[in-house]
Amino acid sequence: MTVLSDILKFFQNRNFVFLSPHEKTNSIHEYNQLYENTIYDFIENDAIRKQAYRKVIFNKVKDKIAVEIGTGKSLFLPKICVEAGVQKIYTTEENEKSFAQSKKLLKELKLEKKIKIYQGLSLDVEIEERCDILVHEIVGAIGSWEGMVLAVNDAKRRFLKSDAQFIPYQCITKIAPVSPLKLSPEKQIVNLFLNLILKNVINRGNDWNFSKPGTYVTYNFPVHNLIAEPQEFENIVFAEDLVMIDEKNLEFFIQKPSLFDGFIFYINLWVDPETVIDSLGQKTNWRVIYIKLFEKPLKLKAGDLIKVKIERDVSTAQPKYEIDATVCQNESARVYKKQIII
């Protein structure tokens, strides 16, 4: 573990609300090169994630031929698969530094007969045979955010047998309107400190000012800030046909006086049909995305309505989401409109 990942875990376990401005990248290739040891260590120290994947892998992979997408620096999932009795597992890694570390580790562990690693994006890699099962963790804070749908669809076409199984089984991303975050001066200082570390140690994070509208990544987002029931933003069942471009309309009814500040996005990741990871309700490394729309929140009353139109395109390695939010206030007949592009 790195010191920074230990610090992040320390604050997460104490219900500390941490947020950092989201850094938009130009492509999934650029995003993959941003992964550093601190991020991998934080992921691998996620007990909830580890236990869920371990349980399902031990139930599924014995004597099977598997393929993984995006193994990281330490062959985390392939090692579990070997322990669970997999016949062989193929894996890929685009990040050059992580690939080199994984290749070195593979030799040290003497697992070359069980694990074969390819360098590159899975879309650009050819493997030797069709596989029985796909294992992956390329799930974003918005499920499809990291190019997951395109990669899995490609794997189904080129890597997998027609009756292949999938770990995870399903990923649902939810969206909910929220009231503004309230951080005490002390918590704002700690957030500033953590963001400075991210910026200077691993070159992540921007100038921090959470009063500005924008997109933020958060840990321990308070559930009590939700002002309406969450609804499905996307629902991906990996064994089914994967929808690449779609539109949907949602309506959020406000049942009591509330302040409307923006939206959050979080995932329910079903590793199998009985095992779910909830990035809002559990302390996992998956972040909650917080989109702050207003410097001053809107005052809503019971009976007001928030309408949301979603346009989603995950057909490329750079997924796009366009969200039009309309606030209809009954008594005043006022309408507020905001457009969000993620």
GUSE-470063 format. One line per 5 residues: number of its first residue (from 0); for each residue y, z, x of N, C-alpha, C. Coordinates in steps of 0.05 Angstrom, whole numbers. Atoms other than C-alpha are relative to their C-alpha. Example, Ala and Ser with C-alpha at 12.3 -4.5 7.8 and 13.67 -1.06 7.14 Angstrom:
BEGIN
0	-24 0 18 -90 156 246 24 0 18 | -24 -1 -16 -21 143 273 22 14 -15
END
This chain:
BEGIN
0	-24 0 17 0 0 0 25 0 17 | -26 -1 -13 71 -14 22 17 23 -11 | -17 -22 10 125 39 17 14 -8 -25 | -15 8 24 164 -2 -34 -18 0 -25 | 17 0 23 104 -11 -80 -6 28 -9
5	4 -28 7 92 64 -76 24 11 -15 | -25 -10 13 165 77 -95 1 -11 -29 | 0 12 27 160 29 -155 -20 14 -18 | 21 -14 16 95 62 -178 9 28 -7 | -9 -27 5 126 131 -171 18 1 -24
10	-19 -1 22 183 115 -218 -13 -10 -26 | 13 9 24 139 76 -266 -16 23 -13 | 17 -21 10 91 135 -274 17 23 -13 | -18 -21 11 151 180 -292 17 -10 -22 | -14 12 24 174 136 -350 28 -8 6
15	-27 8 -8 235 115 -311 5 -29 -9 | -6 27 8 268 53 -342 13 -15 23 | -10 16 -22 276 2 -287 5 -28 -9 | -5 28 7 308 -66 -296 14 -14 23 | -11 16 -21 327 -122 -250 6 -28 -11
20	-6 27 10 361 -190 -263 -22 -19 7 | 20 20 -5 311 -246 -270 10 -22 17 | -7 23 -17 313 -298 -215 -15 -25 -9 | 12 25 9 301 -367 -242 -7 -18 24 | 8 18 -21 262 -414 -196 0 -28 -11
25	-1 28 8 263 -489 -196 -27 -12 -7 | 26 11 6 188 -499 -200 -21 22 5 | 22 -19 -4 121 -462 -201 -7 2 30 | 6 1 -29 112 -483 -128 19 20 14 | -19 -19 -12 176 -445 -109 -7 29 -8
30	7 -27 10 155 -385 -152 -24 11 16 | 23 -10 -14 87 -381 -117 6 9 28 | -7 -8 -27 119 -377 -49 16 26 2 | -16 -25 0 160 -316 -70 -18 25 2 | 17 -23 -1 99 -271 -73 -2 13 28
35	1 -15 -25 101 -217 -19 -21 22 -3 | 20 -21 0 54 -161 2 6 22 -20 | -8 -21 18 94 -111 -38 -8 -6 -29 | 7 8 28 83 -150 -103 -30 1 -4 | 29 -1 2 9 -159 -89 -11 29 -1
40	9 -28 -1 1 -85 -72 5 14 -27 | -7 -12 26 36 -65 -137 -20 -9 -21 | 20 11 19 -11 -111 -176 -27 14 4 | 27 -10 -6 -74 -85 -141 -1 30 -5 | 0 -28 6 -52 -13 -153 2 6 -30
45	-1 -3 29 -50 -25 -228 -27 8 -11 | 26 -10 8 -108 18 -252 -8 -11 -27 | 6 10 27 -104 -7 -324 -11 -29 3 | 8 28 -4 -109 -80 -302 -27 -1 14 | 24 0 -17 -163 -65 -250 -24 8 -17
50	23 -10 16 -208 -26 -298 -8 -20 -22 | 6 20 22 -202 -78 -354 -15 -24 11 | 13 23 -12 -219 -137 -309 -28 7 11 | 25 -8 -12 -274 -99 -273 -22 3 -22 | 19 -3 22 -308 -80 -339 -10 -26 -10
55	8 26 12 -308 -151 -366 -15 -17 20 | 14 16 -21 -328 -184 -300 -28 9 3 | 27 -10 -3 -388 -138 -294 -18 -8 -24 | 15 8 24 -409 -159 -365 -5 -30 -1 | 0 29 4 -400 -234 -354 -11 -17 23
60	3 19 -22 -410 -262 -284 -27 0 15 | 25 -2 -15 -479 -241 -260 -15 -27 -1 | 16 24 -4 -517 -302 -233 15 -25 -9 | -16 23 9 -460 -348 -256 15 -13 24 | -19 13 -19 -418 -399 -217 27 2 -13
65	-27 -5 11 -345 -381 -226 21 -14 17 | -23 10 -14 -277 -408 -208 24 17 -7 | -24 -15 4 -212 -370 -200 24 -16 8 | -25 13 -7 -140 -395 -198 19 21 10 | -20 -18 -11 -91 -360 -152 -10 27 9
70	14 -24 -8 -129 -308 -112 18 21 13 | -18 -19 -14 -70 -276 -75 -9 5 29 | 4 -5 -28 -76 -243 -7 -26 14 7 | 23 -17 -6 -138 -200 -15 -26 -6 -15 | 25 7 15 -190 -237 -57 -8 21 -20
75	4 -23 18 -182 -183 -109 -22 -5 -21 | 20 6 20 -221 -215 -166 -26 -11 11 | 25 10 -11 -271 -254 -124 -18 23 12 | 15 -22 -11 -292 -189 -89 -14 16 -23 | 13 -14 23 -305 -156 -157 -23 -18 -11
80	21 18 9 -344 -218 -178 -25 1 17 | 23 -3 -18 -388 -213 -116 -15 26 -5 | 12 -27 6 -400 -139 -130 -16 -1 -26 | 13 2 26 -419 -158 -201 -23 -19 -1 | 24 17 -1 -472 -208 -178 5 -29 -5
85	-5 28 4 -437 -275 -183 -17 -16 20 | 15 17 -18 -478 -332 -154 19 -12 21 | -20 10 -19 -416 -364 -123 26 -2 -16 | -26 3 13 -341 -366 -137 18 -16 18 | -20 17 -14 -290 -419 -117 27 11 -8
90	-27 -10 6 -217 -399 -113 21 -16 14 | -22 15 -11 -149 -428 -97 23 19 5 | -25 -15 -6 -84 -402 -67 20 -19 12 | -20 19 -10 -20 -442 -58 18 14 21 | -18 -14 -19 22 -389 -21 -13 0 28
95	12 5 -26 11 -406 52 -7 27 15 | 5 -26 -13 17 -334 78 -24 14 -12 | 22 -13 14 -30 -307 25 -26 -14 5 | 25 15 -6 -81 -362 37 -10 8 28 | 8 -8 -27 -82 -345 111 -12 28 1
100	11 -28 1 -93 -271 96 -27 1 -14 | 25 0 15 -148 -286 46 -22 -13 17 | 19 14 -17 -182 -334 94 -10 19 23 | 7 -19 -21 -181 -281 149 -18 22 -11 | 16 -21 13 -208 -228 102 -28 -10 -7
105	25 12 7 -263 -274 78 -19 0 24 | 16 1 -24 -288 -282 149 -8 29 9 | 6 -27 -7 -283 -207 163 -22 12 -17 | 19 -10 19 -324 -191 101 -27 -15 0 | 24 17 -2 -375 -245 118 -10 -8 -28
110	6 8 28 -373 -271 46 3 -30 -4 | -5 29 2 -366 -346 62 -21 -14 -17 | 21 13 16 -432 -361 26 5 5 -30 | -5 -8 28 -407 -327 -38 27 -10 -10 | -27 7 8 -333 -344 -38 10 -24 16
115	-13 23 -14 -300 -411 -21 28 -2 -10 | -29 0 7 -224 -413 -19 12 -27 9 | -15 25 -5 -181 -476 -23 30 6 1 | -29 -3 -1 -108 -480 -3 13 -21 -18 | -15 18 17 -61 -510 -54 1 9 -28
120	-1 -5 29 -42 -509 -127 -26 -11 -12 | 26 8 12 -104 -513 -170 1 -28 -11 | -3 27 11 -77 -577 -201 -5 -21 21 | 3 20 -22 -83 -611 -133 -26 3 16 | 25 -7 -15 -151 -583 -112 -24 -12 -14
125	26 8 11 -221 -612 -121 -21 20 9 | 22 -18 -8 -281 -565 -122 -27 -15 -3 | 25 14 -5 -354 -582 -110 -17 -3 -25 | 19 1 23 -387 -569 -178 14 12 -24 | -10 -12 25 -375 -551 -250 -9 29 -2
130	4 -29 0 -370 -477 -263 -5 11 -28 | 8 -13 25 -396 -429 -317 23 16 -12 | -20 -19 9 -335 -385 -321 26 -2 16 | -26 0 -13 -260 -384 -305 11 29 -1 | -13 -26 -2 -229 -319 -280 28 -4 12
135	-26 3 -11 -155 -313 -269 19 22 -9 | -21 -19 7 -93 -269 -270 27 -14 1 | -25 15 -2 -40 -323 -272 15 2 -27 | -12 -6 26 -10 -290 -334 28 11 5 | -27 -9 -4 65 -283 -336 9 22 -19
140	-11 -20 18 109 -231 -369 3 -12 -28 | 6 17 23 114 -285 -422 -25 -15 8 | 27 8 -10 41 -306 -420 0 -26 15 | 2 27 -12 51 -380 -404 21 -5 21 | -24 3 -16 112 -368 -360 -6 -11 28
145	7 7 -27 76 -380 -293 -17 -25 2 | 16 25 0 45 -447 -311 -29 3 -8 | 28 -6 7 -18 -415 -339 -13 -20 -17 | 12 18 19 -30 -463 -396 -7 -26 13 | 5 25 -14 -24 -525 -354 -24 3 19
150	22 -5 -19 -70 -495 -300 -27 3 -13 | 25 -4 14 -123 -472 -349 -10 -26 -13 | 7 26 13 -122 -538 -387 -12 -19 21 | 10 17 -22 -132 -575 -321 -27 9 9 | 26 -11 -8 -189 -528 -301 -21 -7 -20
155	19 7 21 -223 -541 -368 -10 -29 3 | 6 28 -3 -220 -615 -354 -16 -7 25 | 11 8 -26 -241 -616 -281 -19 20 13 | 16 -20 -15 -274 -550 -260 -22 12 -17 | 18 -17 17 -313 -523 -320 -20 -17 -16
160	20 11 19 -375 -538 -360 11 2 -28 | -11 1 28 -365 -553 -434 -3 26 -15 | 5 -25 14 -392 -485 -455 10 24 17 | -10 -21 -18 -353 -445 -402 12 23 -15 | -13 -24 10 -329 -374 -413 26 5 15
165	-27 -5 -11 -259 -347 -398 6 30 2 | -11 -26 -5 -233 -283 -367 28 -3 12 | 0 -13 26 -184 -267 -397 -7 -19 -23 | 8 15 24 -204 -289 -467 24 -10 -16 | -22 6 17 -136 -290 -502 26 13 11
170	-26 -12 -7 -62 -278 -488 20 -5 -22 | -21 1 20 -11 -262 -542 26 10 11 | -27 -10 -7 63 -258 -525 15 7 -25 | -15 -9 23 105 -219 -574 30 1 6 | -29 -2 -2 180 -220 -587 10 20 -21
175	-12 -19 19 222 -166 -620 30 4 6 | -29 -6 -4 297 -153 -630 3 29 8 | -3 -27 -10 323 -91 -595 29 9 -1 | -27 -13 -4 382 -43 -591 6 2 29 | -7 0 -29 420 -36 -525 -13 23 15
180	9 -21 -17 390 3 -468 23 19 7 | -20 -20 -8 426 68 -452 -11 14 24 | 8 -13 -25 420 91 -380 22 20 8 | -18 -21 -10 451 156 -355 12 -9 27 | -11 7 -27 497 151 -293 -21 4 22
185	20 -4 -20 440 180 -252 -21 -22 1 | 19 21 1 391 128 -276 12 -27 9 | -13 24 -10 441 73 -263 1 -1 30 | -2 -1 -30 449 96 -191 -28 -6 12 | 27 5 -10 373 97 -181 -7 -30 -3
190	5 28 4 368 27 -211 15 -17 20 | -15 14 -21 423 3 -164 -14 2 27 | 14 -5 -25 385 33 -106 -25 -17 2 | 25 16 0 319 0 -125 6 -29 2 | -7 28 -2 352 -67 -135 10 -8 28
195	-8 6 -27 385 -63 -67 -24 -2 19 | 24 1 -16 317 -49 -36 -14 -27 -4 | 13 26 6 287 -110 -72 15 -23 13 | -16 22 -11 344 -153 -48 -1 -1 30 | -1 0 -29 343 -131 25 -27 1 14
200	26 -2 -13 270 -116 38 -17 -25 -5 | 17 23 5 235 -173 3 16 -24 -12 | -17 22 8 294 -218 -14 -4 -7 -29 | 2 4 29 285 -208 -89 22 17 -13 | -20 -15 15 336 -185 -140 28 -10 6
205	-27 8 -2 409 -201 -152 19 23 -3 | -19 -22 5 473 -161 -159 -5 12 -27 | 10 -14 24 458 -109 -211 24 10 -17 | -20 -10 19 502 -99 -272 -12 -5 -28 | 16 5 24 460 -89 -335 18 -1 -25
210	-17 3 24 521 -89 -381 6 -30 -6 | -5 28 4 525 -165 -372 -22 -13 -16 | 22 16 12 487 -212 -419 -16 -15 21 | 17 14 -19 429 -243 -384 -30 7 -5 | 28 -5 2 354 -241 -373 -8 20 22
215	8 -21 -18 324 -179 -341 -31 4 -2 | 28 -9 1 254 -158 -321 1 31 1 | -1 -29 4 239 -86 -340 -28 13 2 | 23 -18 2 188 -30 -333 8 24 -18 | -4 -23 17 181 26 -384 23 -5 -20
220	-20 5 21 225 -8 -436 -6 19 -24 | 6 -20 22 233 45 -492 -8 -13 -26 | 10 11 25 192 28 -553 19 6 -23 | -17 -8 22 242 65 -597 25 -18 -2 | -22 18 2 294 11 -581 -5 -25 -18
225	6 23 18 257 -40 -625 13 5 -27 | -13 -4 26 295 -51 -690 -14 -16 -22 | 16 14 20 243 -94 -726 -28 -3 11 | 28 3 -9 168 -106 -723 -3 -24 18 | 5 22 -17 146 -150 -665 -15 -22 -14
230	15 23 11 120 -220 -681 -10 -17 23 | 12 17 -20 79 -272 -644 19 -22 9 | -15 22 -13 118 -316 -596 -19 -23 7 | 21 19 -5 55 -351 -573 -27 14 0 | 27 -11 2 -20 -341 -582 -19 -20 13
235	17 19 -16 -66 -372 -530 -28 11 1 | 29 -6 -2 -142 -370 -538 -11 -20 19 | 5 18 -22 -167 -400 -474 -23 -20 -5 | 22 18 6 -232 -429 -501 6 -21 -21 | -8 19 20 -195 -466 -556 18 -22 12
240	-19 21 -9 -152 -529 -551 28 14 4 | -25 -13 -7 -87 -508 -517 24 -17 -7 | -23 14 9 -22 -528 -549 21 0 22 | -19 2 -22 28 -554 -498 30 -1 -10 | -27 1 11 90 -568 -541 -1 8 -29
245	0 -8 28 106 -533 -606 27 13 -8 | -23 -13 11 159 -504 -651 -9 21 -21 | 6 -19 22 159 -443 -697 26 14 -8 | -23 -15 11 207 -403 -740 -9 28 -7 | 6 -28 6 208 -327 -746 23 12 -14
250	-21 -15 13 247 -279 -789 -5 30 4 | 1 -29 -4 261 -206 -771 18 13 -21 | -16 -14 21 283 -162 -830 8 27 11 | -11 -26 -9 327 -103 -813 -2 20 -23 | 5 -19 22 306 -42 -854 18 25 1
255	-19 -23 -2 358 9 -830 23 -8 18 | -23 7 -17 427 9 -797 -9 0 30 | 9 4 -28 417 -16 -725 21 -14 16 | -16 16 -18 453 -43 -665 -18 -21 12 | 16 22 -10 427 -112 -644 12 -10 26
260	-9 7 -27 432 -127 -570 -13 -24 12 | 15 22 -12 379 -179 -555 -29 1 -8 | 29 0 6 304 -190 -552 -16 9 24 | 19 -4 -21 245 -167 -512 -25 -18 -5 | 25 14 1 181 -205 -496 -20 16 16
265	22 -14 -14 115 -172 -477 -26 -12 -8 | 26 12 5 42 -189 -475 -21 20 -10 | 26 -13 5 -23 -166 -506 -21 -19 12 | 19 17 -15 -75 -193 -457 -28 10 -7 | 28 -7 8 -146 -192 -486 -18 -11 22
270	17 8 -22 -190 -193 -424 -27 -9 -11 | 21 10 17 -248 -199 -473 8 9 -28 | -8 -6 28 -247 -191 -550 3 30 -6 | -2 -29 5 -252 -115 -544 19 14 20 | -15 -13 -22 -209 -101 -482 28 -12 2
275	-27 10 1 -134 -107 -488 19 15 19 | -21 -12 -17 -76 -94 -439 26 -6 -15 | -25 1 14 -9 -80 -473 23 6 19 | -20 -4 -21 50 -91 -426 24 17 -10 | -21 -18 10 98 -53 -472 -9 29 -2
280	10 -27 6 55 7 -489 -14 13 23 | 15 -11 -23 17 16 -423 15 -3 26 | -13 1 -26 39 28 -351 -16 -20 18 | 13 21 -15 17 -38 -322 21 -15 17 | -18 14 -17 47 -84 -270 14 -23 -15
285	-14 21 15 64 -136 -323 26 11 -11 | -26 -10 8 137 -130 -339 7 -8 -29 | -11 7 26 174 -132 -405 26 -16 6 | -24 16 -4 227 -187 -408 20 8 -21 | -22 -10 17 293 -163 -437 23 -21 2
290	-22 19 1 344 -216 -458 23 13 -15 | -24 -12 11 412 -184 -469 19 -22 -9 | -16 21 10 454 -227 -514 30 6 -1 | -28 -7 5 519 -189 -523 10 22 19 | -12 -23 -14 566 -145 -482 4 23 -19
295	-3 -20 21 580 -108 -547 -20 -7 -22 | 21 6 20 520 -104 -595 12 -4 -28 | -7 4 28 524 -127 -667 -9 23 -17 | 8 -21 19 523 -74 -721 -13 -13 -24 | 16 11 22 469 -90 -772 -5 21 -21
300	7 -18 22 454 -60 -839 -27 -7 -12 | 25 5 14 391 -53 -880 3 -25 -18 | -2 25 15 377 -121 -911 9 -24 16 | -8 22 -18 406 -162 -854 -24 -14 11 | 23 17 -8 363 -218 -826 7 -13 27
305	-2 15 -25 352 -246 -756 -20 -23 -2 | 17 23 0 325 -317 -757 -3 -11 28 | 5 10 -28 293 -345 -694 -15 -26 -2 | 14 25 -3 274 -417 -680 -8 -3 29 | 11 1 -27 229 -426 -619 -10 -29 5
310	11 26 -11 217 -492 -581 -12 6 27 | 16 -8 -24 164 -484 -528 -13 -25 12 | 12 23 -14 142 -536 -476 -13 11 25 | 14 -10 -24 88 -513 -427 -18 -23 12 | 16 23 -8 63 -583 -411 4 -7 30
315	-6 5 -28 91 -582 -340 -3 26 16 | 2 -23 -17 88 -535 -280 25 18 -2 | -24 -15 4 157 -510 -302 4 4 -30 | -3 -4 29 150 -483 -373 29 4 -9 | -27 -2 11 211 -486 -418 -1 12 -28
320	-2 -13 26 230 -443 -477 29 -1 -10 | -27 0 12 290 -454 -522 -1 16 -26 | 0 -18 23 307 -401 -573 27 1 -13 | -25 -2 15 360 -405 -627 -2 24 -18 | 0 -24 16 377 -338 -658 24 0 -19
325	-21 -1 20 417 -333 -722 -1 27 -15 | -2 -26 14 441 -266 -751 15 -4 -26 | -12 3 27 454 -267 -826 6 28 -11 | -7 -26 10 492 -207 -852 8 -2 -30 | -2 4 29 486 -201 -928 27 7 -11
330	-24 -10 14 547 -161 -948 25 -16 8 | -23 14 -9 597 -198 -905 -3 -30 0 | 6 28 -1 563 -266 -908 7 -13 27 | -6 11 -27 577 -273 -833 -26 -9 13 | 23 11 -15 531 -314 -789 7 -1 30
335	-3 2 -29 524 -305 -713 -23 -17 11 | 21 17 -12 487 -357 -672 1 3 30 | 3 -1 -29 461 -352 -601 -23 -18 8 | 21 16 -11 420 -401 -560 -9 11 27 | 11 -11 -25 374 -377 -505 -18 -21 12
340	18 18 -14 341 -421 -453 -12 16 23 | 14 -16 -21 289 -387 -409 -13 -20 19
END
